[in-house]
């Protein structure tokens, strides 16, 4: 015990020495990473040219990630018992978290078990690190509450990160959707069927938005697998979680049910989407005047006040106060 105490106090006394070593290591790692980015890493153009040019080395064909079997890794074996303990019913927790992971773009079962493992590890690691730093001090109610707060923060941190990832993916899909809709109108008016339209749009929209391209590709695979088309469209709406995609899928379902013109319906929906985007932009522009009040009041007005009133205050302090004091 005395040895551990001496080691702990030595580390505290030489904190600057260890900080210099850590900073040197980080600087060396950044230099190596910069050299990799500048000289070794291939650009997107070089990768694309390598795909187009014939190569003597033919890589082995790999299965798509959607068709790969899940491996029985350590993380999976660690998270399965936790899932069984935490979930009230079998699969309840799996379905709710799995839907959010799919909306964030992570579709494999390994992503679910990694997420559960991250929640448990962070929920235990934060209070344990704090406990290790205060190990030689006395316990108190404040110390216990702080450990509990750190455990809650660590357990909820993966959910926060997942929420940011979901919103970022939905924003990317929403930005690329009008262009995809225009491509769909062009393909339908050119005479392509709906299945071929989904495939063609998924290929053409891939450089602009990989997420939307994957959704079109998955929907096309489900239709080819024999699922009802209406169910495939509803699944795409659930996977994205974007209201505009749901409106588009509803239009496709209605046109296939009632036999109306698909090209005309898509064109009308495209015009409505552009009007809606314009209205959203106008709404944000109108809100900007209200949002500017806070930086004006807290940052700009004090500076202007100091510049305008400052000389007068200085003159009063130099002339009036001595005169009043006699």
N, C-alpha and C positions, 0 to 999 in steps of 0.2 A: 504493500500500500504506500509506504514511504517512497519507494522507487517511482511509482506512478505519479505521486504528488510532485516529486522533484522534476520529473520529465515534463509535467504539465506547466510548472512554473518556469522552466527553462524555455519552453516554447513561447510563453507569454513575454518573457524578458527579451527574447530574440525575435520578436514579431517583425521588426523592420528587416532583419536579415532574411527571414523566410519570404517576406513580401517582395524583396528584390529578386530572389530566385524565381518566384512565381511569375513576376513581370518579365523576367528574362526568358522564361520558358514560353510565355504567351507571345512575346515578340518574335522569337525564333519560329514558333508555329505559324504566325501570321506571314512571316517572310517566305516560309516553305509553301504555304497555301497560295500566296501571291505569285510565286514562281510557277506553281502548277497552273494557275489560271491564265498566266500570260504566255507561257512557252509550251506547256504539255497538253492542256485541255483543248480539245478540238471545238471549233465554232460550229454553229448550226449549219452554216453553208458547207463546211467541209464534210460534215456528217451526211448532208443531203447529197453531195456530189459522190461520196463513197457508195451510197445506195444506188445511184444512177449508173455509175461506171461499173463495167464487168470486173469481177474479182476472181482470182484463181482459188482463193480459199472460200469454199461454200460453207457457211455456218450451218450447224445442225438445226433442224426445225424444232422449235419449242412450242409447247401448247400455250394458248393464250392464258392469261392470268385467271380469267373467269372459269376456265376449264381445268385448272390445276387442282389436284387433290390436296387437301389440307394436311400439313405435317403434324406429327404428334410431338411437338417441341416441349421444352421445359415450361415455357410460359403457359401453353395450353393446359398441361397437366397441373400447373399451379393454380390457374384461374377457374378450372371447372368445379372443384369443391367449393370455392368461394361463391360462385354463381348459384350452386345448389343451396348454400346456407342462407344467402341474402334474399333470394327470390322467394316470394310467398307461395307461388305456384310454379311448377316446372315450365320454363320458357317465358315467364312473364317479363322478367328483367331483360332477357335476351331479345325479345321482340321490340321493346321500347328503345333500348340503346342501339339495337341493330338498325332500326329505322333512321335514327339520327346519324349513325356512322355511314349508312348508304347515302343519305342526303349530303354528307360531307365528302363523298367520293370514295370511301373505304368500304369495299363490298365483301371482303373475305372474312371467314370466321376467325382467322388469326387476329384481325384488327379488333374484333370484339374482346377476345381474351387479353390482348395487349392493353386495351383500354381499362378492363377490370383490374389487371395487374398494376397498371400505373396508378389507379385510384388508391389501391391498398398500400402500395409501396410509398407513395407520397404522403398518404394519411398517417403512416407510421414514421416516415423518415423525418418530417419536419419537427414533431415533438421530441423525437429521439436525439436529433442534433442539438436542440435547445437543452434537453436534459443532460447531454454529455458536456455541454459548455458550462452548465450550472451544477455539475455533479458534486462538487466539493462544498457547495453552499447549503444553507438550511432550506427546507421546504416550507412553503406557505400557501395560503389560499390563492394569492395572486399568481404564484408560480404554477399552481395546478390549473387555474383558469386559462392562463396563457398557453399551457401545453394543450388544453382542450381546443382552444381557438386555432392553434397551429394545425392540429389534427383535422379540424373542419376545413381549414383553408387548403391543406394538402389533398383532402378527399374531394373537394369541389373544384380544384384547379383543372383537372382534365375535362370536366364538364364545361368550364368556361372556355378553354381552348377549342373544344369541339364546337361550341356555339359560334365562336369566331370563324372557324373553318366552314361551317354550314352557311353562315351569312355571306362569306366571301364567295363560295361556290355559287350560291343563288344569285349574287350580284353579277358574276361572270356570265351565267346562263341568261340572265335578264338582258344584259348588254348585247349578247350575240343573237338573241331571239329574233329581232326584226330582220336582220340579214338572212337568217335561216328561213324566215317566213317568205321573204322575197324570192329566195331560191326555190322554195316549194311552189310558189305561184308560177315561176318560169318552167319548172319541171312538169307540173300538171298541165299547163297550157301547151307544152311541147308534145303531150300525148303519153307521158309515162304514167304507169299505175301508181297507186299509193305506196305499195311495198317497195317498188323500185325508186320512188321519190324519196322515201326515208333513207334508203341506202345511198343514193346519190348525194343528198343533202348532208348526210353524215360524213361522207368522204370530203366534200368541198368545204365544209365548215370547220374541219379539224385544225387547220393552221390558225384560225381565228379563236376558236374555243374548243378545247379538247373535251371538256365536261359535257357540253351539249352534243358533240359528236358521239361520245360514248353512249349517251342516252338514246340517240337515234339508232345506233348500232344494236344496243340491247333490245330495243322495241322491235326492230326488224328480226332479230334472232328469235324472240318469243313468238312472233307471228309465223315464222318459218317452222318453228317447233310444233305448231298446231294449236296454240292457245287461241281462244276467241279474240278477235281484233279489239272489241270494246274493252275487254279485260286488260289487254296489253297497253291500251291508251291510258286506262286508269292507273296501271302500275307505273307508267312513266310520270304521271302527275304526282303520285305518292313519293317516288324516288327523288324527284327534284324539289318538291315543296314550294314551287313557284306558282302563284295564282295565274299568271299570264299563260304558263304552259298548260294549266288546267283548263283555261278558257279555250285554248287552241285544240286540246284533245276533245273537249265537249263539242266543238264545231265539227271536228272530224267524225265523231260518233253520230251526230245528228244528220250530217250529209250522207253517211253510209246507210243510216236507218231509213231516211225519207227519200233518198235518191235525188237530191238536189244537186246543182252544179257545184263541184268542189272548188274549181278555179275562182268562180265568182265569190263564194263564201270566204275563201282565203284572202282574196283581194280586199273585200270589205273589212275583214278582221285586221289586215295589215294597215289599212287607212285608220281604223279605230285605234290601233296601237300607237301609231305615230301621233295622232291627236292627243292621246293620253300622255305620251312622253313629253309633248310640248307643254301640256298643262302642268305636269309634274315639275318641269324646268321653270315655268312661270311661278309656281308655288314656292319653289326654293328661292327664286330671286326676290319674291315678296317677303319671305321670312328673313332674308339677309339684313334688311334694315333694322328689324327688331334684335337680331343677334349681335349687331354692331354696337348696341347700347352699352353692353358690359365692357368691351375693351375701351370704348370711348370714355366711360365714367371712371374706370379704374386705372387706365394707363395714359390716355391722351389728355384728358381734362386736367389732371394734376400737374402734368408738365406745362401745359399752357398757363395754368393758374400761377405756377412758380415764376414763369418767364414774365407774365404781365404784372403780378402783384409784388414779386420779389424786390425790385428796385425801390418801390414805395415803402415797403416794410423796412428796408435797410436805411432809407433816408429818415423815416420816423424814429427808428432806434437811435440814430446818430444825433438828430437835432431836437426832436420833441421830448424824448425822455430825459436828457440832461437839463432841458429848460424847466420841465415839470419838477425835477428834483431840486431845483434852486441852485 
